[in-house]
Amino acid sequence: MYAMFCASILMMTSIVAKTVKEANSYASPIMMLTMFPAFFTTSVGVNELGLYHFVIPILNIFSSYKELLYGVVNFEHILITVLSNLAVVFVLFMISRVMFLKDKWVMN
């Protein structure tokens, strides 16, 4: 899920960029920003995780990992995590598809 989310974001930035070097310079800060939710889960205990932790796209992956690391297997949380990430990835892929079909973005 995390790889699909990052791939969809990187696909959008590569469409916007004019060169490979520019795409890499756009990708670095974006990939660093996706690691911030992992820091937010360190201050929250496993019993304190709410439903919103499993709906927010990147935060839910790290929240699910934290639950599984401590031995808590909640299939409802895992299902919410998978479905919300698939929905966001689908939307991002559709946005990047629309961008790819427009000559304005591809032929910079």
Summary of the structure (lengths in Angstrom):
residues: 108
radius of gyration: 16.3
end to end distance: 30.8
largest distance: 50.8
contacts: 285
relative contact order: 0.16
helix: 81%
strand: 0%
